[in-house]
């Protein structure tokens, strides 16, 4: 127990150190972890496996399957996963990513000595059953929901299953899950399982005046991908059984034609149930000319041409010149029956070579499969259904390496502080270099230009200068040091410092501080003279002339002037970047200068 606690605290300390070092743009000499970086999602290559109903195909769309970890951390599959019926490989290695960026989704501190959350091996001495650690599991999105009185609306374009409308039964979050027909009037519908491809809520009362507002799910009842029961190469009457090769994904192991094809050579594609298409994945494309084929089916007496055909593998007069599908339509309606080829009985179609091919390269396939129709039959208000999650369909976690690699988006937060943004194609390292090397203050001209852009509409100008001198070379600030009246300000008998700019600044401030000399701006919304202008000093008479309300401070701030001052402050404060600071000097002399 002591070693376990020590290990956990060691990992916690590492996490704290990593987070602290990731709070800075650049690494220090003691850096052992990466400095600030853009956000990343924790990820893991998870082994999942189907365990039941392997005779049915299944697709997990990207983002549809959710793994739930400690404290409700969640991870989704980033790529689609597919099994075809009778798939030779029930296992899949799938990339799962956290639903958001951040360190909090890393689970490496939960991993075993091999770095796994579950190793997929049953050990009665561990709190693990069938290889599934309680700390990690498939999230039950379906919530085991079921219902009755649903309606099936089939279509060649979009098929629907609608709930009864008595309460909400279907939801947008159901998209990607599966629905099983538990009971129905038509026995051909019973037991079928369909993937949910979409959700609609028409918000229409049906039937009228019933108080029912059915929701509906779009059902993927397109032809299902099925492994071949029979794949037979016919080279002049000599048959080769290539069923195993056609059902797996090795390159160049499906000989769609002999090495030297002649008229009469053929390739047979067979399934245990009717199909509408053959999909051919070609790894070596046919090249040359005149590889024309006749697609045929067995009608019980002989092979006859297929009446309806669309062949996307064909380029010009060359068949199998690219990967694609060959679509036949409904062959059952024209008398298609099974026959035995090379000892395998199946519903076969064949591609028989016609003419005299002139190929420079013969076609070879990677994989071939059929598309078998699996449509629903319409019925109203008589369907019982059950929502199926992936664990309901027999998907289990076999090996889950601990999720790692998640990072907070600290580099963006640092950039926000300086008003800089990482560009779309800019690497973290490049952005760190750019953002960390900003000048303390932008050019003096930029400050002056921003100042005078705000004053110009009022016919005035201002001055910007640092603690050394203004544009005329007049020295405003000599510095504040121990050997220059350091401790005797305002002592009895002392004169007020001659320079109104003599301020107590630190050494750092003297290099980063600057001044904005601005005119006295009026312009208010009430008061005796409406703040029409600033005070004026008549030297000959040695008197001030001013608005009554201004002089008496009766109307507060001059509204227009204060708005301009605020605009200047906000603009300069934004563009000065990380300079120490600045201050306003309100100088009546600037009122006479006017806008240059």
Backbone torsions as a table, in degrees:
resi	resn	phi	psi	omega
1	UNK	NA	-39.8	178.3
2	UNK	-62.0	-43.8	179.8
3	UNK	-64.3	-36.9	179.4
4	UNK	-64.9	-44.8	178.0
5	UNK	-64.0	-41.5	179.9
6	UNK	-61.3	-41.1	179.8
7	UNK	-65.0	-42.4	-179.6
8	UNK	-64.8	-43.0	-179.9
9	UNK	-68.6	-32.6	176.3
10	UNK	-63.9	-42.3	178.2
11	UNK	-66.8	-37.6	177.3
12	UNK	-63.2	-43.1	178.7
13	UNK	-62.6	-40.3	177.6
14	UNK	-62.3	-40.6	178.8
15	UNK	-64.4	-41.2	178.4
16	UNK	-64.1	-43.9	179.3
17	UNK	-63.0	-43.0	-180.0
18	UNK	-62.1	-44.2	-179.7
19	UNK	-65.4	-39.3	179.9
20	UNK	-64.7	-44.4	-178.9
21	UNK	-69.6	-25.0	178.9
22	UNK	-81.3	5.8	178.9
23	UNK	-92.8	3.0	-176.8
24	UNK	-123.6	151.1	179.2
25	UNK	-63.2	-50.9	-170.6
26	UNK	-115.8	150.5	178.7
27	UNK	-73.2	148.8	174.5
28	UNK	-91.8	177.7	179.5
29	UNK	-67.0	-19.0	-179.7
30	UNK	-101.9	10.9	-175.3
31	UNK	-67.0	131.7	175.1
32	UNK	-121.4	-7.1	177.8
33	UNK	-127.5	170.7	-177.9
34	UNK	-69.2	139.8	173.5
35	UNK	-71.4	-167.3	-175.3
36	UNK	-53.5	137.0	179.4
37	UNK	-140.2	167.2	177.0
38	UNK	-73.0	162.1	-175.2
39	UNK	-64.9	142.0	176.5
40	UNK	-135.4	152.3	179.6
41	UNK	-96.8	134.1	174.0
42	UNK	-61.4	142.4	-175.7
43	UNK	-144.5	166.4	178.2
44	UNK	-161.7	144.6	173.0
45	UNK	-89.4	105.7	-172.9
46	UNK	-100.9	134.5	175.3
47	UNK	-91.8	118.4	175.8
48	UNK	-117.0	157.5	-175.5
49	UNK	-145.7	137.6	171.9
50	UNK	-85.5	138.3	-174.9
51	UNK	-121.2	-15.7	-178.7
52	UNK	-137.1	165.8	175.6
53	UNK	52.4	43.0	-177.8
54	UNK	-71.2	-8.3	176.2
55	UNK	-77.7	-8.9	179.3
56	UNK	-110.2	140.2	175.9
57	UNK	-74.2	160.3	178.4
58	UNK	-154.1	141.9	177.2
59	UNK	-126.0	132.2	172.0
60	UNK	-108.3	107.2	179.6
61	UNK	-65.4	154.9	178.2
62	UNK	-57.1	128.7	179.8
63	UNK	83.7	1.5	-175.0
64	UNK	-85.9	-31.6	-177.3
65	UNK	-97.4	131.6	-175.4
66	UNK	-117.4	128.9	172.0
67	UNK	-103.4	132.6	-177.5
68	UNK	-108.3	129.3	179.9
69	UNK	-113.4	-169.0	-179.2
70	UNK	-58.2	148.3	-179.2
71	UNK	52.1	34.5	174.5
72	UNK	62.7	26.9	170.2
73	UNK	-66.6	139.7	-175.8
74	UNK	-129.5	147.1	-176.9
75	UNK	-137.6	142.5	-177.7
76	UNK	-126.2	154.3	178.0
77	UNK	-70.9	129.7	-176.0
78	UNK	-87.6	-11.6	178.8
79	UNK	-131.0	157.4	177.9
80	UNK	-73.3	149.6	179.5
81	UNK	-126.1	138.8	-178.1
82	UNK	-138.0	139.3	168.7
83	UNK	-121.1	135.5	172.6
84	UNK	-94.8	159.3	178.7
85	UNK	-56.0	137.4	-178.6
86	UNK	58.1	37.1	-178.4
87	UNK	-59.1	136.4	-178.1
88	UNK	-72.3	-17.8	-179.0
89	UNK	-125.8	101.6	-179.0
90	UNK	-75.1	-13.8	-176.7
91	UNK	-96.7	151.0	175.7
92	UNK	-140.6	138.9	171.5
93	UNK	-97.5	116.5	-168.9
94	UNK	-125.4	136.0	175.3
95	UNK	-78.9	120.2	173.3
96	UNK	-110.7	140.0	179.0
97	UNK	-126.3	153.0	176.7
98	UNK	-64.2	155.1	-178.2
99	UNK	-74.0	-11.5	-179.9
100	UNK	-151.8	166.9	177.7
101	UNK	-73.0	159.5	167.8
102	UNK	131.6	154.8	177.0
103	UNK	-64.5	-27.9	-172.3
104	UNK	-62.1	-22.0	-178.9
105	UNK	-88.6	-1.8	175.1
106	UNK	-74.4	135.7	-179.7
107	UNK	-121.8	21.4	-177.7
108	UNK	-63.9	-22.6	178.3
109	UNK	-74.7	-10.3	176.2
110	UNK	-95.7	-9.0	-173.4
111	UNK	-69.1	154.5	175.0
112	UNK	-79.4	-178.7	-178.8
113	UNK	-56.5	-23.9	177.2
114	UNK	-90.0	0.9	178.3
115	UNK	84.8	14.0	-177.4
116	UNK	-104.5	147.7	169.7
117	UNK	-82.1	-30.8	172.2
118	UNK	-150.4	135.9	-177.9
119	UNK	-96.4	-3.2	178.4
120	UNK	78.8	11.3	-179.6
121	UNK	-120.0	128.4	-178.5
122	UNK	-73.4	129.5	177.9
123	UNK	-135.1	109.3	-176.0
124	UNK	-62.9	-16.7	-179.9
125	UNK	-83.0	-8.9	179.9
126	UNK	-107.1	158.6	177.4
127	UNK	-81.0	56.3	-175.8
128	UNK	-135.1	136.8	177.8
129	UNK	-121.5	126.4	177.7
130	UNK	54.6	34.3	175.1
131	UNK	80.4	4.9	-177.3
132	UNK	-109.2	114.2	179.7
133	UNK	-76.2	136.1	179.0
134	UNK	-59.1	-19.9	-178.9
135	UNK	-73.0	-14.5	-176.1
136	UNK	-141.9	136.7	-177.4
137	UNK	-159.3	165.7	174.8
138	UNK	-79.1	125.8	-178.7
139	UNK	-71.8	136.0	-177.4
140	UNK	-85.4	87.1	-179.9
141	UNK	-70.2	-29.9	-175.8
142	UNK	-72.7	-22.5	-176.8
143	UNK	55.5	24.6	176.8
144	UNK	53.8	37.7	-179.1
145	UNK	-77.0	149.5	176.2
146	UNK	-149.0	163.9	-179.3
147	UNK	-162.0	173.0	-179.5
148	UNK	-130.6	175.7	174.4
149	UNK	58.7	34.8	176.1
150	UNK	-85.7	165.5	-177.3
151	UNK	-124.8	136.4	176.1
152	UNK	-102.5	128.3	176.3
153	UNK	-123.6	95.1	-178.3
154	UNK	-80.3	157.5	178.5
155	UNK	-161.3	153.2	176.2
156	UNK	-72.2	-14.7	-179.1
157	UNK	-106.2	-60.5	-178.0
158	UNK	-136.5	124.5	177.7
159	UNK	-105.9	144.4	-175.8
160	UNK	-125.1	153.8	161.9
161	UNK	-124.1	121.3	-178.0
162	UNK	-106.9	139.3	176.0
163	UNK	-77.7	178.7	-174.3
164	UNK	-72.2	-19.0	-176.6
165	UNK	87.0	-5.2	177.9
166	UNK	-88.9	82.5	-173.6
167	UNK	89.4	156.5	-178.9
168	UNK	-79.0	119.0	-179.8
169	UNK	-110.5	-34.4	-179.7
170	UNK	-107.5	148.8	-176.3
171	UNK	-138.7	159.4	178.4
172	UNK	-61.2	-29.5	179.6
173	UNK	-70.4	-7.6	178.3
174	UNK	-76.1	-16.1	-178.2
175	UNK	-59.9	130.0	-177.4
176	UNK	100.9	-22.4	176.2
177	UNK	-81.4	-176.1	178.8
178	UNK	-120.3	153.9	176.8
179	UNK	-126.9	131.2	179.7
180	UNK	-106.2	133.0	174.5
181	UNK	-80.6	106.3	-177.0
182	UNK	-79.1	-36.2	-179.1
183	UNK	-155.7	148.4	-179.0
184	UNK	-161.6	161.0	177.0
185	UNK	-65.8	-43.5	179.5
186	UNK	-85.3	117.6	-175.8
187	UNK	-63.4	-21.5	179.8
188	UNK	-71.0	-17.8	177.3
189	UNK	-84.4	-26.5	-171.3
190	UNK	-64.6	132.2	175.7
191	UNK	86.7	-8.5	-179.3
192	UNK	-72.4	145.0	-179.1
193	UNK	-122.8	127.9	-176.0
194	UNK	-129.1	144.5	175.6
195	UNK	-78.3	139.9	179.3
196	UNK	-87.0	116.6	-175.0
197	UNK	-99.3	-14.7	-178.4
198	UNK	-169.5	169.9	-177.6
199	UNK	-137.2	138.9	176.4
200	UNK	-137.7	141.5	176.5
201	UNK	-127.5	86.6	-175.2
202	UNK	-63.9	-21.2	-176.7
203	UNK	55.2	40.5	177.6
204	UNK	-116.4	134.0	180.0
205	UNK	-72.5	125.7	-177.8
206	UNK	-149.4	123.3	-6.7
207	UNK	-66.4	162.7	179.3
208	UNK	-55.9	141.7	177.7
209	UNK	65.7	16.1	-179.4
210	UNK	-90.8	-18.9	-174.4
211	UNK	77.4	10.2	-179.4
212	UNK	-105.8	134.9	179.9
213	UNK	-127.9	83.6	-174.8
214	UNK	-64.8	141.0	167.0
215	UNK	-100.1	159.7	-177.8
216	UNK	-141.1	150.4	177.5
217	UNK	-109.2	137.0	172.9
218	UNK	-82.9	124.7	-174.0
219	UNK	-103.0	132.6	175.8
220	UNK	-84.4	91.8	178.0
221	UNK	-110.1	28.1	175.3
222	UNK	-67.4	161.7	-178.9
223	UNK	-52.5	136.7	-176.4
224	UNK	-85.9	143.6	177.3
225	UNK	-75.7	124.2	-174.8
226	UNK	-127.3	138.1	174.2
227	UNK	-65.6	148.0	177.7
228	UNK	-69.3	137.6	170.0
229	UNK	-83.1	-25.9	-177.0
230	UNK	-149.1	130.8	172.6
231	UNK	-136.0	110.2	-171.2
232	UNK	-126.0	124.3	176.4
233	UNK	-93.6	127.6	-177.8
234	UNK	-112.9	106.1	178.7
235	UNK	-107.8	88.4	179.4
236	UNK	63.5	31.6	179.9
237	UNK	97.7	-9.9	175.7
238	UNK	-93.2	116.0	-173.9
239	UNK	-96.5	143.7	173.0
240	UNK	-127.3	125.5	179.2
241	UNK	-81.1	111.5	-178.7
242	UNK	-114.5	27.8	-176.1
243	UNK	-61.1	-45.1	179.9
244	UNK	-62.3	-45.5	-179.4
245	UNK	-62.5	-39.1	-178.0
246	UNK	-69.4	-24.6	-176.3
247	UNK	-92.7	-7.0	175.9
248	UNK	-118.3	-177.0	-163.2
249	UNK	-112.9	22.5	177.0
250	UNK	-70.4	150.6	-177.3
251	UNK	-77.2	142.9	165.4
252	UNK	60.0	29.8	-178.9
253	UNK	-110.8	7.1	175.8
254	UNK	-114.0	107.9	-175.5
255	UNK	-87.3	88.2	-175.9
256	UNK	-63.5	-27.4	170.5
257	UNK	-139.0	158.5	172.9
258	UNK	-63.0	167.6	179.9
259	UNK	-59.3	-35.5	175.5
260	UNK	-125.4	86.6	-175.3
261	UNK	-71.5	143.6	174.6
262	UNK	-132.9	167.2	180.0
263	UNK	-58.2	132.8	180.0
264	UNK	103.8	-23.5	173.9
265	UNK	-62.3	150.7	-174.7
266	UNK	-152.2	164.4	172.5
267	UNK	-131.6	130.2	-175.6
268	UNK	-105.8	132.3	177.7
269	UNK	-118.1	123.2	-174.5
270	UNK	-131.5	147.5	179.0
271	UNK	-138.0	159.8	179.0
272	UNK	-79.8	-16.2	-180.0
273	UNK	-132.7	160.4	-176.3
274	UNK	-59.8	142.5	177.4
275	UNK	-133.1	158.6	-176.6
276	UNK	-108.8	-14.5	-176.3
277	UNK	-150.3	153.3	168.1
278	UNK	-115.9	126.4	178.2
279	UNK	-105.1	124.2	-175.6
280	UNK	-116.0	118.9	175.2
281	UNK	-97.8	109.3	-171.4
282	UNK	-100.8	128.3	178.2
283	UNK	-98.5	-22.7	172.7
284	UNK	-130.6	112.7	-172.2
285	UNK	-77.6	144.9	173.3
286	UNK	-68.0	135.7	178.5
287	UNK	-133.8	143.9	-179.3
288	UNK	127.3	-132.8	-176.5
289	UNK	-151.5	156.5	167.9
290	UNK	66.4	28.8	170.6
291	UNK	-88.9	80.6	177.9
292	UNK	-100.8	141.6	-178.8
293	UNK	-129.1	154.9	173.0
294	UNK	-108.6	122.6	178.0
295	UNK	-89.9	129.8	-171.5
296	UNK	-138.5	157.5	175.5
297	UNK	-131.1	162.4	-178.6
298	UNK	-92.1	122.3	-179.3
299	UNK	-103.1	11.5	179.5
300	UNK	103.4	-22.5	179.7
301	UNK	-118.7	-26.2	-179.1
302	UNK	-178.7	173.2	178.3
303	UNK	-85.5	128.9	-179.0
304	UNK	-126.0	156.7	-177.7
305	UNK	-63.6	144.0	176.2
306	UNK	-78.5	126.2	-173.1
307	UNK	-71.6	-30.7	-177.9
308	UNK	-120.0	126.5	-173.7
309	UNK	-151.4	132.0	170.4
310	UNK	-129.1	119.7	-172.3
311	UNK	-120.2	102.7	179.8
312	UNK	-87.6	1.1	175.1
313	UNK	-84.5	-8.1	-171.8
314	UNK	-93.7	135.9	173.8
315	UNK	-125.8	110.1	-175.6
316	UNK	65.7	-123.6	179.6
317	UNK	-103.4	22.4	-179.2
318	UNK	-119.0	115.8	174.0
319	UNK	-84.2	153.5	-177.1
320	UNK	62.4	31.7	177.4
321	UNK	-87.3	-8.0	173.9
322	UNK	-160.4	160.2	177.4
323	UNK	-67.4	144.0	-179.6
324	UNK	174.7	-165.1	-177.9
325	UNK	-123.6	150.7	174.1
326	UNK	-114.9	116.4	-173.1
327	UNK	-105.7	131.5	-174.4
328	UNK	-109.3	-25.3	-170.2
329	UNK	83.3	-157.6	-174.7
330	UNK	-89.7	99.3	179.9
331	UNK	-81.8	-22.1	179.6
332	UNK	-60.9	-36.1	-177.5
333	UNK	-65.6	-20.5	-178.7
334	UNK	-104.5	13.3	172.3
335	UNK	96.4	29.9	-179.8
336	UNK	-74.1	130.0	177.5
337	UNK	-134.1	166.9	-177.6
338	UNK	-80.4	153.5	171.0
339	UNK	-146.1	168.3	-177.5
340	UNK	-102.4	124.2	176.1
341	UNK	-121.8	122.4	-179.1
342	UNK	53.7	37.2	175.9
343	UNK	84.1	2.5	-179.1
344	UNK	-113.6	119.6	180.0
345	UNK	-89.8	126.5	-178.3
346	UNK	-164.5	168.3	168.6
347	UNK	-78.5	107.2	-174.1
348	UNK	-105.8	145.3	158.0
349	UNK	-121.7	154.5	-179.9
350	UNK	-132.7	151.8	173.2
351	UNK	-106.9	104.1	-176.3
352	UNK	-101.0	127.5	-178.1
353	UNK	-67.8	132.7	174.7
354	UNK	-121.1	160.6	-179.8
355	UNK	72.1	-164.9	-179.4
356	UNK	-120.1	99.0	-176.9
357	UNK	-62.7	148.3	174.1
358	UNK	-127.4	72.6	-173.5
359	UNK	-96.2	140.9	169.4
360	UNK	-95.2	-15.8	176.8
361	UNK	-152.4	125.8	-179.5
362	UNK	-85.1	152.2	-177.5
363	UNK	-80.0	141.5	173.4
364	UNK	-130.9	142.3	-175.2
365	UNK	-105.4	158.3	173.4
366	UNK	-97.1	-44.3	-176.3
367	UNK	-159.8	148.2	177.9
368	UNK	-136.4	140.0	174.8
369	UNK	-149.6	167.3	179.5
370	UNK	-109.4	159.8	172.9
371	UNK	-111.7	115.3	-175.9
372	UNK	-107.1	128.9	-178.7
373	UNK	-63.4	142.9	-178.8
374	UNK	-143.8	50.0	-171.6
375	UNK	-78.2	153.3	173.2
376	UNK	-85.1	160.0	175.1
377	UNK	-110.7	130.9	-173.6
378	UNK	-65.4	141.5	170.8
379	UNK	-160.2	156.8	-169.1
380	UNK	-117.6	121.7	171.2
381	UNK	66.2	20.4	-174.2
382	UNK	-127.8	15.1	-173.5
383	UNK	-106.3	128.7	170.2
384	UNK	-101.0	139.2	-173.1
385	UNK	-137.7	161.8	174.8
386	UNK	-139.0	131.3	177.0
387	UNK	-76.9	134.4	-174.8
388	UNK	-116.4	123.8	171.7
389	UNK	-91.4	174.1	-175.4
390	UNK	-68.7	-32.0	175.7
391	UNK	-71.0	-27.7	174.3
392	UNK	-67.9	-25.8	179.7
393	UNK	-91.6	10.9	174.0
394	UNK	88.9	15.5	176.9
395	UNK	-83.4	130.3	179.8
396	UNK	-129.0	152.7	174.2
397	UNK	-82.7	127.6	-179.7
398	UNK	-106.1	-44.5	179.1
399	UNK	-144.9	123.3	-178.7
400	UNK	-125.7	92.5	172.3
401	UNK	-60.3	145.3	-176.4
402	UNK	-58.1	135.5	178.6
403	UNK	-67.5	134.2	-176.7
404	UNK	-150.1	170.2	176.1
405	UNK	92.7	-4.1	179.0
406	UNK	-71.0	140.4	-179.3
407	UNK	-142.1	144.6	174.0
408	UNK	-72.9	153.6	-178.4
409	UNK	-84.6	60.6	-174.7
410	UNK	-71.4	-29.8	-177.8
411	UNK	-67.2	-30.6	176.7
412	UNK	-69.6	-41.1	178.9
413	UNK	-63.4	-41.4	176.9
414	UNK	-63.0	-41.3	178.9
415	UNK	-64.0	-37.9	178.9
416	UNK	-60.2	-35.2	-179.9
417	UNK	-63.9	-27.9	-178.3
418	UNK	-106.4	2.3	179.1
419	UNK	72.6	25.9	178.5
420	UNK	-119.6	149.9	-174.5
421	UNK	-126.3	137.6	176.2
422	UNK	-71.4	129.4	-178.7
423	UNK	-76.7	163.4	-172.4
424	UNK	-58.1	-43.7	-176.2
425	UNK	-102.3	11.9	-176.9
426	UNK	-88.0	127.7	-179.9
427	UNK	-71.7	161.3	177.5
428	UNK	-59.1	-42.8	-177.4
429	UNK	-63.0	-43.3	179.8
430	UNK	-65.7	-40.4	179.8
431	UNK	-67.7	-39.3	177.6
432	UNK	-59.4	-44.6	-179.8
433	UNK	-62.5	-43.3	-176.6
434	UNK	-68.9	-45.9	-174.7
435	UNK	-74.3	-28.8	-176.0
436	UNK	-82.0	-11.7	-175.8
437	UNK	-110.8	28.6	177.2
438	UNK	-65.9	145.0	175.4
439	UNK	-68.3	153.1	-179.7
440	UNK	-61.5	-42.0	-179.9
441	UNK	-138.4	142.2	176.2
442	UNK	-70.0	174.3	-173.7
443	UNK	-59.5	146.4	177.9
444	UNK	-56.1	-35.2	179.4
445	UNK	-63.1	-36.7	178.4
446	UNK	-63.4	-39.7	177.4
447	UNK	-64.8	-47.2	-179.2
448	UNK	-61.5	-43.6	-178.6
449	UNK	-62.5	-42.9	179.4
450	UNK	-64.1	-39.1	179.1
451	UNK	-62.2	-47.7	-173.9
452	UNK	-79.0	-21.4	173.4
453	UNK	-63.9	-33.8	179.5
454	UNK	-77.1	-31.2	-176.9
455	UNK	-87.3	-24.7	-173.2
456	UNK	-57.1	-41.5	180.0
457	UNK	-60.4	-22.4	179.2
458	UNK	-94.1	-0.5	178.2
459	UNK	82.3	21.5	-179.6
460	UNK	-122.1	170.2	172.6
461	UNK	-138.1	164.3	177.0
462	UNK	-130.8	179.2	179.3
463	UNK	-129.3	144.4	174.6
464	UNK	-123.7	130.6	-179.4
465	UNK	-152.4	158.4	178.3
466	UNK	-94.5	-162.5	-174.0
467	UNK	-81.1	3.7	-179.0
468	UNK	-94.5	-66.9	-176.7
469	UNK	-157.3	162.9	177.3
470	UNK	-91.8	-168.2	-174.7
471	UNK	-69.5	-17.5	179.2
472	UNK	-95.3	2.8	177.8
473	UNK	85.7	3.0	179.5
474	UNK	-73.6	131.9	-179.1
475	UNK	-82.3	125.5	-178.9
476	UNK	-105.3	-27.2	-174.7
477	UNK	-143.1	121.5	-176.8
478	UNK	-95.2	-12.7	-176.3
479	UNK	109.1	161.5	-176.1
480	UNK	-125.3	99.5	-172.4
481	UNK	-127.6	165.2	-174.4
482	UNK	-64.1	-25.1	-177.3
483	UNK	-93.1	8.4	177.8
484	UNK	-128.1	97.4	179.6
485	UNK	34.5	53.3	-172.8
486	UNK	-66.8	-46.0	-169.6
487	UNK	-118.0	13.8	-173.4
488	UNK	-119.6	29.8	172.2
489	UNK	-65.5	133.7	170.9
490	UNK	59.7	24.9	171.2
491	UNK	-72.6	153.2	-180.0
492	UNK	-53.2	127.2	178.4
493	UNK	93.6	-12.2	179.2
494	UNK	-76.1	148.0	173.3
495	UNK	-84.3	152.2	175.5
496	UNK	-64.5	137.0	-178.5
497	UNK	-51.9	136.3	-177.7
498	UNK	-65.1	-38.0	-177.5
499	UNK	-87.0	120.3	178.9
500	UNK	-73.5	-5.5	179.3
501	UNK	-97.6	1.9	-178.5
502	UNK	-74.7	104.7	-176.0
503	UNK	-123.5	151.9	178.1
504	UNK	-79.0	88.4	178.2
505	UNK	-104.3	146.4	173.9
506	UNK	-74.6	168.3	179.4
507	UNK	-60.9	-39.2	179.0
508	UNK	-64.6	-39.4	-179.1
509	UNK	-68.3	-31.8	-179.8
510	UNK	-64.9	-20.8	178.5
511	UNK	-98.3	-7.3	-177.0
512	UNK	-130.8	2.4	-177.0
513	UNK	-102.2	144.9	176.3
514	UNK	-144.8	170.6	-174.5
515	UNK	-121.6	149.8	171.9
516	UNK	-119.6	113.3	177.4
517	UNK	-94.1	120.4	-172.6
518	UNK	-127.5	155.9	176.9
519	UNK	-74.8	166.9	174.8
520	UNK	-83.9	116.8	-175.9
521	UNK	-102.9	136.7	175.0
522	UNK	-105.4	-148.5	178.4
523	UNK	92.3	91.9	179.6
524	UNK	-123.9	-171.0	-179.4
525	UNK	-115.8	-3.3	174.4
526	UNK	-161.1	170.9	-176.1
527	UNK	120.2	167.5	-173.0
528	UNK	-60.5	-40.8	-179.5
529	UNK	-115.7	17.0	176.4
530	UNK	54.1	27.1	178.3
531	UNK	54.2	41.8	-174.4
532	UNK	-66.1	-24.5	-178.2
533	UNK	-164.5	174.2	-179.1
534	UNK	-82.2	175.0	174.7
535	UNK	-71.8	149.2	177.8
536	UNK	-125.8	139.9	179.3
537	UNK	-105.0	122.2	176.1
538	UNK	-97.7	107.2	-170.8
539	UNK	-64.6	-39.8	-177.2
540	UNK	-62.2	-38.9	-179.2
541	UNK	-91.8	-13.4	-178.4
542	UNK	54.7	46.4	177.7
543	UNK	-134.1	158.4	174.0
544	UNK	-98.7	142.3	170.1
545	UNK	-115.8	124.3	-174.2
546	UNK	-150.7	158.7	172.6
547	UNK	-63.0	141.2	-177.0
548	UNK	-57.0	-48.0	-175.2
549	UNK	-67.2	-34.8	177.6
550	UNK	-63.9	-48.7	-175.6
551	UNK	-65.2	-33.7	-177.6
552	UNK	-92.2	2.0	-179.8
553	UNK	55.6	31.2	-175.2
554	UNK	-82.2	-23.8	-174.3
555	UNK	-114.6	22.4	174.8
556	UNK	69.9	-139.3	-176.0
557	UNK	-84.9	149.2	168.4
558	UNK	-69.9	114.3	-166.6
559	UNK	-62.8	-49.7	-178.4
560	UNK	-63.3	-46.2	179.9
561	UNK	-60.8	-43.1	-179.3
562	UNK	-63.7	-35.6	177.4
563	UNK	-64.4	-39.7	179.4
564	UNK	-68.2	-42.3	177.2
565	UNK	-59.0	-41.4	179.7
566	UNK	-64.7	-40.3	178.3
567	UNK	-62.3	-43.6	179.2
568	UNK	-61.1	-47.0	-177.7
569	UNK	-60.1	-48.2	-177.5
570	UNK	-63.0	-41.7	-178.2
571	UNK	-66.1	-49.0	-178.2
572	UNK	-66.1	-40.4	-179.9
573	UNK	-62.4	-32.2	179.4
574	UNK	-75.2	-42.4	-173.7
575	UNK	-86.5	-13.2	-179.6
576	UNK	-73.7	-6.8	179.1
577	UNK	60.4	-122.5	-174.4
578	UNK	-105.9	28.8	171.9
579	UNK	-61.7	158.7	-174.2
580	UNK	-63.2	-49.4	-179.0
581	UNK	167.2	-176.9	-179.9
582	UNK	-154.8	167.5	177.1
583	UNK	-143.8	155.6	177.4
584	UNK	-86.1	142.1	168.1
585	UNK	-120.5	111.9	-179.2
586	UNK	-85.8	114.5	-171.4
587	UNK	-128.7	117.5	-178.7
588	UNK	-62.2	-26.8	-179.5
589	UNK	-61.3	-26.1	-179.6
590	UNK	-71.0	-18.3	179.3
591	UNK	-68.4	-30.0	-178.0
592	UNK	-83.9	-15.4	-174.4
593	UNK	-72.4	-35.7	-178.7
594	UNK	71.3	173.2	-178.2
595	UNK	-83.9	125.7	-177.6
596	UNK	-68.1	NA	NA
